[in-house]
């Protein structure tokens, strides 16, 4: 089996809401919502990858905080190892630089969005950690 693809994803909270982005048409899992981030390139660390991807996708700088979860998921065409980090907006206001929709959602709204299978494993953990939403 191929090595899993290393992917870093950011959990960016602000004023009791969490930032999610919609996968653009034509991409893998198009139309589903996700946490911003992407595949690591070369020898960059997960944290470096996350800062680069979030800047490219959303035009903002983030401070990457603690890793809250790492999980592996096998799709028919590839396996991903997703590492989720809490992030803090350092500079800028997020906007969809690649034409993707973005949304700030509260815990009650999280279930209204469709996420890729790999991300759904994290949703319950998000709901269980009220402190994160409060910025603690």
N, C-alpha and C positions, 0 to 999 in steps of 0.2 A: 504494500500500500504506500502511496505517496506520503511525503511529510505533510503534516497539516500546514495550512497557510496561516502565518501569524498576523492577527488583526487586532488593532487597538481601537477601543471605542470610548468616547467621553460622555460622562454624565454631568451635564452642566445645569446647575440649579440656580434660579434667581427668583426671589420674592415668592417662594412657595410653589414655583413651577419648574418643570424639567423641559429642556430643549430636545425636540425630536425632529428628524428630517425625513422627507419622502424620497425613496429611490427613484431616480429619473427614468423615463421611458427608454427602452433599449438597453437598460443595464440588467445585471443578474438580479432577480427578485424585484423587478420594476413595479412601482406602485405601492410597495409595502413601506411602512415607516420603520425607522431605525434610529440608533444613537450615532451621532456623527463620529467619523473616524475612518480607518481604512487599513490597507495592507502595508506592512513594513517593507521598506526597500533596503537592499544591501545590508550593511551592518549597523543600521540605526537601531537605537533602543526603542522599546515600546513607547516610552515617554516622548522621545524625539519624533517618532512616527506620528503620534497623536497630535503634537503641536503643529507639525507640518500639514497634516491632513485637515485639521480644523481651520487652519489659516487658509488653505487652498479652497476648501468647501464653503466656508462661512465668512472669511475675511476678518477674523478676530484672533487675538492672542489669548491663550489660556495658560494658567498655572496648573500643571498636572499634580494632583494630590495622591491619595492612597489608592491602591488597587483594591477593588471590592469583590471581584469575582473573576475567575478564569474558567472557561468551559470549552469543551470541544464538541463540534457538531458535524456529522457527515451528511452532506447533501449528495444526491446521486452523482454529480459531476466533480465534487471536490470536498475536502474536509478542511474546516477552519478551526483555529484555536483562538477564541475571542477573549481578550483581556479588557475588562471594564475598569475605568478609573474615574474617581470623582475629580471634577475640574472646576476651576474658578475663572470666570471671565476676568482677564487682566486689562484688555484694551479693545475697544470697538463694540459695535452692536451687530449681532449675527444677521447675515442675509444670505440667501441662496445664490452663491456665486456661479453655480453650475445649472441654474434654472430650476433647482429643486425647491419644493415647498418646505417651509419650516413652521413649526408650531410650538408654543409654550403650553404645556398641559399640567394640570394639577392631578393629584392621586385619583380623584373620582373620574377624571376624563381618560386616564391611561387605557382602560379597557375598551374605549370607543375606537381605538386605532388598531389596524392589523400590522403585526410585526413578523419578520422572518422567524422560522421555527427556532433558530439558535437564540435569538433575542428574547423569545417568550419565557425562556428558563429564568431570565433575570427579573421579569416583571413582578413576581411575588416577593422577591427580595426587596425590590424598590418600595412596595406597599408596606412591607414589614418594618422598614427603617424610616419612621416619621422624622427622626432627627435630621436626615439628609435634606428633606424638603424645607426644614426650618433653618437650614444653613449652619447646623451644628457639626 
